[in-house]
């Protein structure tokens, strides 16, 4: 495994850890939210839904930004074809 792949794996694993941790924090905070603000069970479901909508929309936005500004596939194809016949045999 190359260093670039290890770095990508570490970034993806830490992102997944933060997502799970963030969801756990919201779940653990629900009794305090209910007690401090006086929400009912229905109000707590609105809190969770609002959190999920915000999280999902930011996830879609950052995914689209990654598509727009990430690695350009056209430049990768140019690099592969300009490497010579020894590179094409892989």
C-alpha positions in Angstrom: 0.0 0.0 0.0 1.4 3.3 -1.0 1.7 6.3 1.3 -1.0 8.2 -0.7 -3.4 5.3 -0.2 -2.6 5.1 3.5 -3.2 8.8 3.9 -6.5 8.5 2.0 -7.6 5.6 4.2 -6.7 7.5 7.4 -8.7 10.5 6.3 -11.7 8.4 5.4 -11.5 6.4 8.7 -11.2 9.6 10.7 -14.2 11.1 8.9 -16.3 8.1 9.6 -15.2 8.2 13.2 -16.2 11.8 13.5 -19.6 11.1 11.9 -20.4 8.3 14.3 -19.1 10.4 17.3 -21.2 13.4 16.2 -24.4 11.3 16.0 -23.6 9.8 19.4 -23.1 13.3 20.9 -26.5 14.5 19.6 -28.2 11.4 21.0 -26.6 11.7 24.4 -27.5 15.4 24.6 -31.2 14.7 24.0 -32.2 14.3 27.7 -30.4 17.6 28.5 -32.2 19.4 25.6 -35.5 18.0 26.8 -34.9 19.1 30.4 -33.4 22.5 29.7 -35.6 23.7 26.9 -38.7 21.7 28.0 -39.2 19.9 24.7 -41.7 17.0 24.4 -40.8 13.8 22.6 -42.2 15.3 19.4 -40.0 18.4 19.8 -36.9 16.2 20.3 -37.7 14.4 17.0 -37.7 17.8 15.3 -34.2 18.5 16.8 -32.9 15.3 15.4 -34.5 15.9 12.0 -33.1 19.4 11.8 -29.7 18.1 12.7 -29.9 15.4 10.0 -31.1 17.8 7.3 -28.2 20.2 8.1 -25.7 17.4 8.2 -27.0 15.8 5.0 -27.0 19.1 3.0 -23.4 19.9 4.1 -22.4 16.3 3.1 -23.9 16.8 -0.4 -22.3 20.3 -0.7 -18.8 19.0 0.2 -19.2 16.0 -2.0 -20.0 18.3 -5.0 -17.1 20.6 -4.1 -14.9 17.6 -4.1 -16.1 16.7 -7.6 -15.6 20.2 -8.9 -12.2 20.9 -7.4 -10.8 17.4 -6.9 -8.5 15.5 -9.1 -9.2 16.3 -12.7 -9.7 13.0 -14.7 -8.7 14.7 -18.0 -5.2 15.6 -16.7 -4.8 12.0 -15.4 -5.6 10.6 -18.9 -3.1 13.0 -20.5 -0.4 11.8 -18.1 -1.1 8.2 -18.8 -0.9 8.6 -22.5 2.2 10.7 -22.5 4.1 8.3 -20.3 5.0 6.0 -23.2 4.4 2.4 -24.1 6.0 1.0 -21.0 3.4 2.7 -18.8 0.5 1.5 -21.0 1.5 -2.2 -20.5 0.5 -2.1 -16.8 
